[in-house]
């Protein structure tokens, strides 16, 4: 691969992101512009922006790497990532938009009327945001070190700098344009190389495929538990992702929020065919493509292996551009959501508070990412999904659909799920590959535990149920005037 082409691709994506962000600065003036784009984003734009920020390093690089290593067992990841939006459509999208909140903590405080519950939710949102940003920076570091030979910190540093400048410039309104552009760039960056590899390479047919491929993932009882726990984490974890939830506040009303979710389902379904195709092609036709590197590099290395020469270099540069679009779009969405919470709860709110919070929301994960590395992007992001499924998901689902949810129950459930899943994540990081499966995949027990504690404590503390719970639920579910 020509390193100069890779560097050029990265710089072009960064420049386009900043230029679009500067355009957003021209039309972002009010606090509402920075937090929720003044609630004027129409379904198609919002769906593209959600696709841009949701399709992270784990989707762009990690899924292909897992398919390459584990074959069909890895298909739980794209299926789970997509199915999570079906849950959003059914249970969260429209009621959350009708709540009129700016952030998830705003919703919790409005629903429960409790400042402690709000503060706990704010802490969880910030923690989830940091945990999710770090894998994006790891992906950028991997891409730069693999494709250019530059130090890995150059990749994460580039993402941190560009995202900070773009978010500070225009907030949510600016990021809507940026992320919509980046979704279509990511889609093209995978679709074009796949088409060339499938239809334009002489001699590329199954009869010529090598017979030696990586071993399949574990099966049997252990594999069954892993699959169930993983799917539960991905299915319910999407409901608690702050950077996804904040997007529904930008729709004009509940019906457009539902339309946005339907469009997102279609966009994600189309996108996830592509990294799966990369993983399959590498597994069958180039099993040695990532020898000596991480499996997450499959997407980066495969085009040049199967399409040698100048065309392969150009296709690889396109993939690098798409990868950096993935890192930038997801990181910017996370920074916007975390900055919104930090600004309101710690920095006085307003545009100035948002901008200071954005710098802080990017700086801390960057400093944490430099001395660490992620062994598998999809796996590390999967643990974040398990954490959100065990903390924010229960309070959102029960807060929207169960009038007897009490403040004490909500706090107890979030604390229990957070401590249980968090302890499992820390133990897995310490033990590494020797960690038992119930620790490495905790969602199968941590999610039911969080729901059970939230329901059980609520049933025993009826006095802390808000007196206006039915009125609030009526507002969340009542049809809107057209």
C-alpha positions in Angstrom: 0.0 0.0 0.0 1.2 3.5 -0.9 1.5 5.3 2.5 1.2 8.7 0.9 -2.3 7.8 -0.5 -3.4 6.6 2.9 -2.2 9.9 4.5 -3.9 11.8 1.7 -7.2 10.0 2.3 -7.1 10.7 6.0 -6.4 14.4 5.4 -9.2 14.7 2.8 -11.7 13.2 5.2 -10.5 15.4 8.0 -10.7 18.5 5.8 -14.2 17.7 4.6 -15.3 17.2 8.2 -14.0 20.5 9.3 -15.4 22.4 6.3 -18.9 21.0 6.9 -18.5 21.8 10.6 -17.6 25.4 9.7 -20.7 25.5 7.5 -22.6 24.4 10.6 -21.1 27.3 12.6 -22.8 29.7 10.2 -26.3 28.4 11.1 -25.7 27.4 14.7 -26.5 30.3 17.0 -28.8 29.2 19.8 -28.4 26.7 22.7 -31.1 24.6 21.0 -29.0 24.5 17.8 -26.0 23.1 19.7 -28.0 20.5 21.8 -30.7 19.2 19.5 -30.4 21.1 16.2 -33.5 23.1 17.2 -35.6 19.9 16.7 -35.9 20.5 13.0 -34.0 17.5 11.5 -36.2 15.6 9.0 -36.2 11.7 8.9 -33.9 11.1 5.9 -31.2 13.5 7.2 -31.5 12.1 10.7 -31.4 8.5 9.6 -28.2 9.2 7.6 -26.7 11.0 10.6 -27.6 8.1 12.9 -26.1 5.7 10.5 -23.0 7.8 10.4 -22.5 7.9 14.2 -23.7 4.4 14.9 -21.5 2.6 12.4 -18.4 2.8 14.5 -14.9 1.2 14.4 -16.5 -2.0 15.6 -18.9 -2.0 12.6 -16.4 -0.9 9.9 -13.4 -2.9 11.0 -14.4 -5.2 13.8 -17.2 -7.2 12.2 -15.1 -8.2 9.2 -12.3 -9.3 11.6 -14.7 -11.4 13.6 -16.2 -13.0 10.5 -12.7 -13.7 9.3 -11.8 -15.5 12.5 -15.1 -17.1 13.6 -17.1 -17.5 10.4 -20.9 -17.7 10.8 -20.8 -17.4 14.6 -19.7 -13.8 14.2 -23.0 -12.9 12.4 -24.6 -12.3 15.8 -22.8 -8.9 15.8 -24.3 -7.3 12.7 -27.7 -9.0 13.4 -27.7 -7.6 16.9 -26.5 -4.2 16.0 -29.4 -3.9 13.5 -32.1 -5.6 15.6 -31.4 -3.1 18.4 -33.0 -0.4 16.2 -36.2 -2.5 16.0 -36.3 -2.4 19.8 -35.9 1.4 19.6 -38.7 1.7 17.0 -41.1 -0.4 19.2 -40.4 0.9 22.6 -38.4 4.2 22.8 -38.2 6.4 19.7 -41.5 8.3 19.7 -42.1 8.5 23.4 -38.6 9.7 24.0 -39.1 12.5 21.5 -42.4 13.5 23.0 -40.7 13.9 26.4 -39.3 17.2 25.2 -36.0 16.5 26.9 -32.5 17.6 25.7 -30.6 14.6 27.2 -31.2 11.3 28.8 -30.7 12.8 32.3 -33.3 15.4 31.4 -35.8 12.6 30.7 -35.0 10.7 33.9 -35.5 13.9 36.0 -38.7 14.7 34.3 -40.0 11.2 34.7 -38.9 10.6 38.3 -38.6 14.2 39.6 -35.4 13.2 41.4 -32.1 15.1 41.3 -30.1 12.1 42.7 -31.5 9.9 39.9 -30.6 12.6 37.3 -27.0 12.8 38.7 -26.6 9.0 38.6 -27.9 8.9 35.0 -25.5 11.8 34.1 -22.6 9.8 35.5 -23.6 6.7 33.6 -23.9 8.7 30.3 -20.4 10.2 30.7 -19.0 6.8 31.6 -20.6 5.1 28.6 -19.4 7.9 26.3 -15.8 7.6 27.5 -15.9 3.8 27.2 -17.2 4.0 23.7 -14.9 6.8 22.5 -11.8 4.8 23.5 -12.3 2.0 20.9 -12.8 4.6 18.2 -9.4 6.1 19.0 -7.9 2.6 19.1 -9.3 2.0 15.7 -7.8 5.2 14.4 -4.4 4.3 15.9 -4.5 0.8 14.3 -5.4 2.3 10.9 -2.6 4.8 10.9 0.1 2.5 12.2 -0.9 -0.3 9.8 -1.3 1.8 6.7 1.2 4.6 7.1 3.9 3.4 9.5 3.4 6.5 11.6 3.1 6.3 15.4 -0.3 5.0 16.6 -0.9 8.1 18.6 -1.0 10.1 15.4 -4.3 8.4 14.4 -6.0 8.9 17.7 -4.6 12.4 18.0 -6.0 13.3 14.5 -9.5 12.1 15.4 -9.4 13.9 18.8 -8.3 17.2 17.2 -10.8 17.1 14.2 -13.7 16.1 16.4 -13.1 18.8 19.0 -12.9 21.5 16.4 -16.0 20.3 14.5 -18.1 19.9 17.6 -17.0 23.2 19.1 -17.8 24.9 15.9 -21.4 23.9 15.4 -22.7 21.4 18.0 -25.5 19.1 17.0 -26.7 21.0 14.0 -23.2 20.9 12.5 -22.7 17.3 13.3 -26.0 16.3 11.6 -24.5 17.4 8.2 -21.1 15.9 9.0 -22.4 12.5 10.1 -24.9 12.2 7.2 -22.0 12.8 4.7 -19.8 10.3 6.6 -22.4 7.6 6.5 -22.5 7.7 2.7 -18.8 7.9 2.5 -18.5 4.7 4.7 -21.0 2.9 2.6 -19.2 3.7 -0.6 -15.8 2.9 0.9 -16.9 -0.7 1.5 -19.3 -1.2 -1.4 -16.9 -0.1 -4.2 -14.0 -2.4 -3.2 -16.4 -5.3 -2.6 -17.8 -4.9 -6.1 -14.3 -4.8 -7.6 -13.2 -7.9 -5.6 -16.2 -9.9 -6.6 -16.6 -9.0 -10.2 -13.4 -7.4 -11.6 -10.6 -9.7 -10.5 -9.6 -12.4 -13.0 -9.5 -15.9 -11.5 -11.5 -15.0 -8.3 -13.8 -18.0 -8.0 -14.4 -20.6 -5.4 -12.5 -23.3 -7.3 -9.4 -21.3 -6.8 -9.9 -20.7 -3.1 -7.4 -22.0 -0.6 -8.7 -24.8 1.5 -7.0 -23.7 4.8 -9.0 -21.2 6.7 -9.1 -20.1 10.4 -10.9 -22.4 12.8 -14.5 -21.8 13.5 -15.6 -20.4 16.8 -16.5 -22.6 19.7 -19.8 -24.3 19.6 -21.9 -26.4 22.0 -23.2 -25.2 25.4 -20.5 -22.6 25.9 -21.1 -21.1 22.4 -24.9 -21.0 23.1 -24.4 -19.0 26.3 -22.0 -16.6 24.5 -24.5 -16.1 21.6 -27.5 -15.5 23.9 -25.6 -13.1 26.1 -24.1 -11.2 23.2 -27.4 -10.9 21.4 -29.1 -9.6 24.5 -26.4 -7.0 25.0 -26.6 -5.8 21.4 -30.4 -5.9 21.3 -31.0 -4.0 24.5 -27.7 -2.0 24.6 -28.7 0.1 21.7 -31.6 1.4 23.7 -29.2 3.0 26.2 -26.6 4.5 23.9 -26.6 8.2 24.7 -25.3 9.4 21.3 -28.1 7.4 19.5 -30.9 8.5 21.9 -30.0 12.2 21.7 -30.6 12.0 17.9 -34.4 11.4 18.5 -34.6 14.7 20.3 -33.7 16.4 17.1 -36.8 15.2 15.2 -39.7 17.6 15.0 -42.2 15.2 16.6 -42.9 11.5 17.5 -44.0 10.3 14.1 -40.9 11.6 12.4 -38.8 9.9 15.1 -40.5 6.6 14.1 -39.9 7.2 10.4 -36.3 8.0 11.2 -35.9 4.6 13.0 -37.5 2.7 10.1 -35.1 4.3 7.6 -32.1 3.5 9.9 -33.1 -0.1 9.9 -32.9 -0.2 6.1 -29.6 1.7 6.0 -28.0 -0.6 8.6 -29.3 -3.7 6.9 -27.7 -2.7 3.6 -24.4 -1.6 5.3 -23.8 -4.7 7.3 -23.7 -6.9 4.2 -20.4 -5.2 3.3 -18.1 -6.0 6.3 -19.5 -9.5 6.3 -18.5 -9.8 2.6 -15.0 -8.5 3.5 -14.7 -11.1 6.2 -15.9 -13.9 4.0 -13.6 -13.0 1.1 -10.6 -12.8 3.4 -11.5 -16.1 5.1 -11.9 -18.0 1.8 -9.4 -16.3 -0.6 -6.7 -14.7 1.6 -6.5 -16.5 5.0 -3.0 -15.1 5.5 -4.0 -11.5 4.9 -3.5 -10.4 8.6 -0.5 -12.5 9.4 1.4 -10.6 12.2 -1.4 -8.0 12.6 -4.8 -7.8 14.3 -7.8 -9.3 12.6 -9.4 -5.9 12.7 -7.0 -4.9 9.9 -8.8 -7.3 7.4 -10.8 -4.5 5.8 -7.7 -2.3 5.4 -5.4 -4.9 3.9 -7.7 -7.1 1.7 -8.3 -4.8 -1.3 -4.6 -4.6 -2.1 -4.2 -8.3 -1.7 -7.0 -9.3 -4.1 -6.6 -6.3 -6.4 -2.9 -5.7 -6.8 -1.4 -2.7 -8.4 -2.5 0.9 -8.7 -6.2 0.1 -8.6 -5.7 -1.8 -5.4 -3.9 1.2 -3.9 -6.8 3.4 -4.8 -9.3 1.0 -3.3 -7.3 0.8 -0.2 -7.1 4.6 0.1 -10.9 4.7 -0.2 -11.3 2.1 2.6 -8.9 4.2 4.8 -11.0 7.2 4.1 -14.2 5.3 5.1 -12.5 4.0 8.2 -11.6 7.5 9.4 -15.1 8.7 8.6 -16.3 5.9 11.0 -14.0 7.0 13.8 -14.8 10.7 13.3 -18.6 10.3 13.0 -19.1 8.0 16.0 -16.6 10.0 18.2 -18.3 13.3 17.3 -21.8 11.9 18.2 -20.5 10.6 21.5 -18.7 13.9 22.3 -21.9 15.9 21.5 -24.0 13.6 23.9 -21.4 13.7 26.7 -20.9 17.5 26.3 -24.6 18.1 26.5 -24.8 16.3 29.9 -21.6 17.8 31.3 -22.6 21.3 30.2 -26.0 21.1 31.8 -25.0 19.4 35.0 -21.5 20.8 35.7 -20.6 23.8 33.5 -23.7 26.0 33.7 -25.2 25.2 30.3 -25.4 27.5 27.3 -23.2 27.5 24.2 -20.0 28.4 26.2 -20.6 25.6 28.6 -21.2 23.2 25.8 -18.0 24.1 24.1 -15.9 23.7 27.3 -17.6 20.4 28.0 -16.9 19.2 24.4 -13.1 19.8 24.9 -13.2 17.9 28.2 -15.3 15.0 26.7 -12.7 14.5 24.1 -9.5 15.1 26.1 -10.1 12.5 28.8 -10.8 9.5 26.5 -7.8 10.5 24.3 -5.4 10.5 27.3 -6.8 7.1 28.4 -6.5 5.6 24.9 -2.8 6.5 24.3 -1.3 4.0 26.8 -3.8 1.2 26.0 -5.0 -0.8 23.1 -8.0 -2.8 22.2 -7.4 -6.5 21.2 -10.7 -6.7 19.3 -12.8 -3.6 18.4 -16.1 -5.4 18.1 -15.6 -7.3 21.4 -14.7 -4.2 23.4 -17.7 -2.3 22.0 -19.9 -5.3 22.8 -18.9 -4.9 26.4 -20.1 -1.3 26.3 -23.4 -2.5 24.9 -23.7 -4.9 27.8 -23.1 -2.0 30.3 -25.7 0.2 28.7 -28.2 -2.7 28.6 -27.6 -3.2 32.3 -28.0 0.5 33.3 -29.7 3.0 31.0 -31.9 0.6 29.1 -33.9 -0.6 32.1 -34.7 2.9 33.4 -35.7 4.1 29.9 -37.9 1.1 29.1 -39.6 1.0 32.5 -39.7 4.8 32.7 -41.6 4.9 29.4 -43.9 1.9 29.9 -44.4 1.2 33.7 -46.1 3.9 35.8 -45.1 2.2 39.1 -41.4 2.8 38.6 -40.1 4.5 41.7 -37.1 6.7 42.3 -35.6 4.2 44.7 -36.2 1.4 42.3 -34.6 3.2 39.4 -31.5 4.2 41.3 -31.2 0.7 42.8 -31.5 -1.0 39.4 -29.0 1.3 37.7 -26.5 0.9 40.6 -26.9 -2.9 40.7 -26.6 -3.3 36.9 -23.6 -0.9 36.7 -21.7 -2.5 39.5 -22.3 -6.0 38.3 -21.5 -5.5 34.7 -18.7 -3.0 35.5 -17.0 -5.5 37.8 -17.3 -8.2 35.1 -15.6 -5.9 32.6 -12.8 -5.0 35.0 -12.2 -8.7 35.8 -12.2 -9.6 32.1 -9.6 -6.9 31.4 -7.4 -8.2 34.2 -7.8 -12.0 33.4 -7.7 -11.6 29.6 -8.3 -14.8 27.7 -8.5 -16.8 31.0 -11.7 -15.0 32.1 -14.7 -17.3 32.4 -17.4 -16.8 29.8 -19.9 -15.5 32.4 -17.5 -12.6 33.1 -16.5 -11.9 29.5 -20.2 -11.9 28.4 -22.1 -10.6 31.4 -25.3 -9.4 29.8 -27.2 -12.7 30.2 -27.2 -12.2 34.0 -26.5 -8.5 34.5 -29.5 -7.3 32.4 -32.1 -9.5 34.1 -30.6 -8.6 37.5 -30.9 -4.9 36.8 -34.5 -5.2 35.6 -35.4 -7.5 38.6 -33.9 -5.1 41.2 -35.6 -2.1 39.6 -39.0 -3.8 39.6 -38.6 -5.4 43.0 -37.5 -2.2 44.8 -40.1 -0.2 43.0 -42.8 -2.6 44.2 -41.6 -2.2 47.8 -41.2 1.6 47.7 -44.6 2.9 46.3 -44.2 6.2 48.2 -41.3 7.2 46.0 -43.4 6.7 42.8 -43.9 10.2 41.4 -47.4 11.4 42.0 -47.8 12.6 38.4 -46.5 9.4 36.8 -49.7 8.7 34.9 -49.8 12.3 33.6 -46.2 12.0 32.3 -46.9 8.6 30.6 -50.0 10.0 29.0 -47.9 12.7 27.4 -45.3 10.2 26.2 -47.9 8.0 24.5 -50.7 10.3 23.5 -51.0 10.8 19.7 -49.8 14.1 18.5 -51.9 16.6 16.6 -50.9 16.8 13.0 
